[in-house]
Amino acid sequence: MTQVVSDELARLAPEAVSEVFASYAITLSRVPLAESRMTMIPPLSGSSGEATVAGFIGFSAPAVRGAVLLASTFNVIARARPPEARKRVLSPSSSSDWILVRDWAGELVNQVLGRVKNRMRAVGLTFEVSAPAALSGQALSFAKPKSEHTRPMLFDAHPDRVWFWLDAQWSSEVEPNVPPGRQRKEGEVILF
């Protein structure tokens, strides 16, 4: 059953990434990768030396654990903000703007994983999500997880790129099923 879960995640994750960016008026197109050779993030910008901004978040349940990473350039993350926030132009030369962009990268990865989690509920698989974290830097590199279910994905954000890495490990006890009850919609406010 682990392969069923892995295949479902491989289908849902790129949809979720594209949908989140589309909700902020950025169209992404998937770039094919030679996954077996992917050991680091490919260049995300045509400009050499441009810093990378990344958000990452973990998730877990008794039979699952994993993490997702979303990385891009300052300009892509700054463009992927709500329309009201885009009225204020951000500058990569401003340290306070870098803080805003890093925070927003964390929120974007949170929204992507939230969509994946919501859709996995449709087959009865649930997990808890940690708080997102973010970082940025000129020479960021990330070690490739050793899980056989790691899914690197690259998207073209015209002109720069978005990198998404999903690493999930499911125990053989995971049994998908369809739960009763109402499915939550993306963007729905849940008060507790």
C-alpha positions as CSV (number, residue, x, y, z in Angstrom):
1,M,0.0,0.0,0.0
2,T,3.0,2.3,0.4
3,Q,3.3,2.6,-3.4
4,V,-0.3,3.7,-3.6
5,V,0.4,6.5,-1.1
6,S,3.6,7.5,-2.8
7,D,1.9,7.6,-6.2
8,E,-0.9,9.7,-4.8
9,L,1.5,12.2,-3.2
10,A,3.5,12.4,-6.5
11,R,0.2,13.3,-8.3
12,L,-1.1,15.8,-5.6
13,A,2.1,17.7,-4.8
14,P,2.8,19.3,-8.2
15,E,-0.9,20.2,-8.5
16,A,-0.8,21.9,-5.1
17,V,2.4,23.8,-5.9
18,S,1.0,25.1,-9.1
19,E,-2.4,26.0,-7.6
20,V,-0.9,27.9,-4.7
21,F,1.3,30.0,-7.0
22,A,-1.7,30.5,-9.4
23,S,-3.7,31.9,-6.6
24,Y,-1.2,34.7,-6.5
25,A,-1.2,35.2,-10.3
26,I,2.0,33.3,-11.0
27,T,1.7,30.5,-13.6
28,L,4.2,27.7,-13.1
29,S,5.1,25.0,-15.7
30,R,6.7,21.8,-14.7
31,V,10.3,21.2,-15.8
32,P,11.2,17.5,-16.3
33,L,14.1,16.3,-14.1
34,A,16.4,13.3,-14.2
35,E,15.5,12.4,-10.6
36,S,18.2,9.8,-10.1
37,R,20.9,12.5,-10.6
38,M,19.3,15.2,-8.5
39,T,21.6,15.8,-5.5
40,M,21.2,19.6,-5.2
41,I,19.0,22.4,-6.2
42,P,19.6,23.5,-9.8
43,P,20.1,27.2,-10.5
44,L,16.8,29.0,-9.9
45,S,17.7,32.3,-11.6
46,G,19.4,33.3,-14.8
47,S,21.5,35.7,-12.7
48,S,24.5,34.0,-11.2
49,G,25.0,34.5,-7.5
50,E,21.4,35.4,-6.8
51,A,20.3,34.3,-3.3
52,T,17.9,31.5,-2.7
53,V,14.9,31.8,-0.4
54,A,13.4,28.6,1.0
55,G,10.6,27.5,3.2
56,F,10.4,24.1,4.7
57,I,7.9,22.2,6.9
58,G,7.7,18.8,8.4
59,F,4.7,16.4,8.9
60,S,4.1,13.3,10.9
61,A,1.6,10.7,12.1
62,P,2.1,7.3,13.7
63,A,2.7,5.7,10.3
64,V,4.2,8.6,8.4
65,R,6.8,11.2,8.6
66,G,8.4,13.6,6.1
67,A,9.1,17.1,5.0
68,V,8.7,19.5,2.1
69,L,10.9,22.2,0.8
70,L,10.0,25.1,-1.5
71,A,12.8,27.3,-2.8
72,S,13.1,30.1,-5.3
73,T,14.5,33.6,-5.8
74,F,13.6,36.7,-3.9
75,N,11.7,38.1,-6.9
76,V,9.5,35.0,-7.4
77,I,8.5,34.8,-3.7
78,A,7.9,38.6,-3.6
79,R,5.7,38.3,-6.7
80,A,3.8,35.4,-5.0
81,R,2.2,37.6,-2.4
82,P,-1.5,38.7,-2.1
83,P,-2.5,41.7,-4.4
84,E,-2.7,44.0,-1.4
85,A,0.8,43.2,-0.3
86,R,2.2,43.5,-3.8
87,K,1.3,47.2,-3.8
88,R,4.4,47.6,-1.7
89,V,7.4,46.8,-3.9
90,L,10.1,44.9,-2.1
91,S,13.8,45.3,-2.7
92,P,16.5,42.7,-2.3
93,S,18.8,45.4,-1.0
94,S,16.6,45.8,2.1
95,S,17.2,43.5,5.0
96,S,13.6,44.1,6.3
97,D,12.3,43.0,2.9
98,W,14.3,39.8,3.1
99,I,12.6,39.0,6.4
100,L,9.2,39.5,4.7
101,V,10.1,37.3,1.8
102,R,11.5,34.6,4.0
103,D,8.4,34.6,6.1
104,W,6.3,34.5,3.0
105,A,8.3,31.5,1.7
106,G,7.4,29.7,4.9
107,E,3.7,30.6,4.4
108,L,3.8,29.4,0.7
109,V,5.2,26.0,1.7
110,N,2.6,25.8,4.5
111,Q,-0.2,26.4,2.0
112,V,1.1,23.8,-0.4
113,L,1.3,21.1,2.3
114,G,-2.1,22.2,3.6
115,R,-3.6,21.4,0.2
116,V,-1.8,18.1,0.1
117,K,-3.0,17.2,3.6
118,N,-6.6,18.2,2.7
119,R,-6.6,16.0,-0.4
120,M,-4.9,13.1,1.3
121,R,-7.8,13.1,3.8
122,A,-10.1,12.1,0.9
123,V,-8.4,8.7,1.0
124,G,-8.3,8.5,4.8
125,L,-4.7,9.5,5.3
126,T,-4.0,12.2,7.9
127,F,-0.9,13.7,9.4
128,E,0.1,16.6,11.7
129,V,2.0,19.5,10.3
130,S,4.8,21.4,12.1
131,A,5.4,25.1,12.0
132,P,7.1,26.3,8.8
133,A,10.6,27.6,8.9
134,A,12.5,29.7,6.3
135,L,16.0,30.6,5.3
136,S,17.9,32.4,2.6
137,G,21.4,32.6,1.4
138,Q,23.8,32.9,-1.6
139,A,25.1,29.4,-1.6
140,L,22.3,27.2,-0.1
141,S,22.5,23.5,-0.8
142,F,20.3,20.7,0.5
143,A,21.3,17.1,0.9
144,K,19.1,14.7,-1.0
145,P,17.0,12.6,1.4
146,K,17.8,8.9,1.1
147,S,14.2,7.8,1.1
148,E,13.1,6.0,-2.1
149,H,9.9,8.1,-2.0
150,T,11.7,11.4,-2.4
151,R,10.2,13.6,-5.1
152,P,12.1,16.5,-6.4
153,M,10.1,18.9,-8.7
154,L,11.2,21.9,-10.7
155,F,8.9,24.6,-12.0
156,D,9.5,27.4,-14.4
157,A,8.1,30.7,-12.9
158,H,9.2,32.8,-15.9
159,P,12.0,34.0,-15.8
160,D,13.1,32.2,-12.6
161,R,12.3,28.8,-11.2
162,V,10.7,27.2,-8.2
163,W,12.1,24.1,-6.6
164,F,9.9,21.7,-4.5
165,W,11.1,18.6,-2.7
166,L,8.8,16.2,-1.1
167,D,10.2,13.5,1.2
168,A,7.8,11.1,2.8
169,Q,8.2,7.8,4.5
170,W,5.1,5.7,5.1
171,S,5.0,2.4,7.1
172,S,3.6,-0.7,5.4
173,E,0.7,-0.4,7.8
174,V,-0.8,2.6,6.0
175,E,-4.1,1.6,4.5
176,P,-5.9,4.3,2.4
177,N,-9.7,4.4,2.7
178,V,-12.4,7.0,2.1
179,P,-13.5,8.6,5.4
180,P,-17.1,9.7,6.1
181,G,-17.7,13.4,6.5
182,R,-17.2,16.7,4.7
183,Q,-13.9,17.5,3.0
184,R,-12.5,20.9,3.8
185,K,-11.9,23.3,0.8
186,E,-8.7,25.1,0.3
187,G,-9.0,28.7,1.7
188,E,-11.8,27.8,4.1
189,V,-11.4,29.3,7.5
190,I,-11.5,26.9,10.4
191,L,-12.0,28.4,13.8
192,F,-11.0,26.5,16.9
